[in-house]
Amino acid sequence: MSNSHQETVSRLLRRLRAGEQQAFHELFPLVYEELHQLAERQRRRWQGDDTLNTTALVHEAYLRLAGQSAPAWRSEPHFLAVAARAMRQILLDYAKRKHRVKRGGQRQRLSLHEVEGALRAGVDPTEAGAEALLALDEALRRLDQHDPRQSRIVECRFFGGMAVQETADALGISPATVKRGWAMAQAWLYRDLGRALERSS
């Protein structure tokens, strides 16, 4: 990525922070390719499940992000992390609607092994089913109440498919903190999911 591209994106983000909404429409074409790649990574998490196509997901995310007034996006990595979170929520909302229709509102029973497979897969594409990802999202919401930074790390690493350095840049923390937080978050989520599945059995 060229310095001129980064400078242009940084300038547009500064204009956005100042409340200039038009800057978002200038920013979007510049980061479209990165958003498209991000959407593809997000969708690979839902292999085997009928969901939005990549272009539709990018456009849905665009509408959500464009609706924010004076967003505090600090940098391009930070913007992409926020976009990853928006895409994750769009896919989860879509999956919840589909599963309510298919199962009459009843959630399918999961084994801890299935959810663990989704979590332990790290940033590689996985064939984890929608039920596992929905259960993981519920646990991630609980983690957010316990440790918001660890929750953001999981969003970047697992749902956003970001590398350690990309996550560090997006969150404004060191790579060592990302690695430590990622390991701790995985352990916390695994324990939480185990307790949740025990309660439901």
C-alpha positions in Angstrom: 0.0 0.0 0.0 1.5 3.3 -1.1 2.3 6.2 1.2 0.0 8.5 -0.9 -2.9 6.1 -0.4 -2.3 6.0 3.4 -2.0 9.8 3.5 -5.3 10.2 1.6 -7.1 7.8 3.8 -5.7 9.5 7.0 -6.8 12.9 5.7 -10.3 11.6 5.0 -10.5 10.0 8.4 -9.6 13.4 10.0 -12.3 15.1 8.0 -14.8 12.4 9.2 -13.8 12.9 12.8 -14.5 16.6 12.3 -18.0 15.7 11.2 -17.7 16.1 7.5 -20.0 13.3 6.2 -19.0 13.7 2.5 -15.6 12.4 3.4 -17.0 8.9 4.0 -18.3 8.7 0.4 -14.7 9.6 -0.8 -13.2 7.1 1.6 -15.3 4.1 0.5 -13.9 3.6 -3.0 -10.3 3.8 -1.6 -10.9 1.0 0.9 -13.4 -1.0 -1.1 -10.9 -3.8 -2.0 -9.9 -4.2 1.6 -13.5 -4.3 2.6 -14.3 -6.9 -0.1 -11.4 -9.1 1.2 -12.7 -8.7 4.7 -16.2 -9.7 3.7 -14.9 -12.8 2.0 -13.0 -13.8 5.2 -16.2 -13.2 7.2 -18.3 -15.3 4.9 -15.9 -18.3 4.9 -16.8 -18.7 8.6 -20.3 -19.6 7.4 -19.4 -22.3 4.9 -22.4 -24.6 4.2 -24.8 -22.0 5.5 -26.9 -19.9 3.1 -26.0 -16.3 3.8 -25.5 -12.9 2.1 -23.0 -12.8 -0.8 -19.8 -10.9 -0.5 -20.9 -7.8 -2.4 -24.2 -7.6 -0.5 -22.3 -7.8 2.8 -19.9 -5.0 1.8 -22.9 -2.8 0.8 -24.8 -3.6 4.0 -21.7 -2.6 6.0 -21.4 0.6 4.0 -24.9 1.6 5.0 -24.2 0.9 8.7 -20.9 2.8 8.7 -22.2 5.7 6.6 -24.9 6.2 9.2 -22.5 7.1 11.9 -22.1 10.7 12.7 -18.5 12.0 13.4 -17.0 8.5 13.9 -13.8 8.3 15.9 -11.9 6.1 13.4 -8.2 6.7 14.2 -6.6 4.9 11.3 -7.3 2.6 8.3 -6.7 -0.5 10.5 -9.1 0.9 13.1 -11.7 1.6 10.4 -11.3 -2.0 9.1 -11.7 -3.4 12.6 -15.0 -1.4 13.0 -16.1 -2.7 9.5 -15.3 -6.3 10.5 -17.5 -5.8 13.6 -20.3 -4.4 11.5 -20.1 -7.3 9.0 -20.0 -9.9 11.8 -23.2 -8.3 13.2 -24.9 -8.3 9.8 -24.1 -12.0 9.3 -25.2 -12.9 12.8 -28.5 -11.0 12.4 -29.1 -12.8 9.1 -28.3 -16.2 10.6 -30.6 -15.6 13.6 -33.5 -14.7 11.3 -32.9 -17.8 9.1 -32.6 -20.1 12.1 -35.8 -18.7 13.7 -37.7 -19.5 10.5 -36.1 -22.9 9.9 -36.5 -24.2 13.5 -39.5 -22.4 14.7 -37.4 -20.4 17.2 -35.8 -23.5 18.7 -32.0 -23.5 18.9 -30.2 -26.7 17.8 -28.3 -28.5 20.6 -24.5 -28.2 20.3 -21.6 -30.1 21.7 -18.7 -28.3 23.2 -16.5 -30.0 20.6 -18.3 -28.2 17.8 -18.0 -24.8 19.4 -14.4 -25.4 20.5 -13.6 -26.3 16.8 -14.9 -22.9 15.8 -12.9 -21.1 18.4 -9.6 -23.0 18.2 -9.6 -22.6 14.4 -8.0 -19.2 14.9 -7.9 -17.1 11.8 -8.0 -19.9 9.2 -11.2 -20.5 7.2 -13.4 -23.1 9.0 -16.5 -25.0 8.2 -18.0 -24.3 11.6 -21.7 -24.2 11.4 -23.9 -21.2 12.0 -25.1 -22.7 15.4 -21.5 -22.8 16.7 -20.9 -19.2 15.5 -24.1 -18.0 17.1 -23.1 -19.7 20.4 -19.7 -18.1 20.1 -21.2 -14.7 19.5 -23.3 -15.0 22.7 -20.1 -15.9 24.7 -18.3 -13.0 23.1 -21.0 -10.6 24.3 -20.4 -12.0 27.9 -16.6 -11.6 27.4 -17.2 -7.9 26.4 -18.7 -7.3 29.8 -15.7 -9.0 31.5 -12.9 -7.6 29.4 -13.8 -5.3 26.4 -10.2 -5.3 25.1 -10.1 -9.1 24.9 -13.4 -9.0 23.1 -12.1 -6.5 20.5 -9.0 -8.8 20.0 -11.3 -11.8 19.2 -13.4 -9.7 16.8 -10.3 -8.7 14.9 -8.5 -12.0 15.0 -11.4 -14.5 14.7 -14.1 -12.6 12.9 -12.0 -10.1 11.0 -9.2 -12.6 10.1 -6.6 -10.0 11.0 -3.0 -10.9 11.8 -1.4 -10.0 15.1 0.2 -6.8 13.8 -2.9 -5.7 12.0 -4.9 -6.2 15.3 -2.3 -4.3 17.2 -2.5 -1.4 14.7 -6.3 -1.4 14.8 -6.6 -1.4 18.5 -3.6 0.8 19.3 -1.8 -1.8 21.4 1.4 -3.8 21.2 1.6 -7.2 19.3 2.6 -8.8 22.6 -0.6 -7.5 24.2 -2.6 -8.9 21.3 -1.0 -12.4 21.7 -1.5 -12.5 25.4 -5.1 -11.2 25.1 -5.9 -13.7 22.3 -4.7 -16.6 24.4 -6.5 -15.4 27.5 -9.7 -14.7 25.5 -9.7 -18.2 23.9 -9.4 -19.8 27.4 -12.1 -17.6 28.9 -14.5 -18.3 26.0 -13.9 -22.0 26.1 -14.7 -22.1 29.9 -17.8 -19.9 29.4 -19.1 -21.9 26.5 -18.6 -25.1 28.5 -20.6 -23.7 31.4 -23.3 -22.4 29.0 -23.7 -25.8 27.3 -23.8 -27.6 30.7 -26.7 -25.3 31.8 -28.6 -26.0 28.6 -28.2 -29.8 28.9 
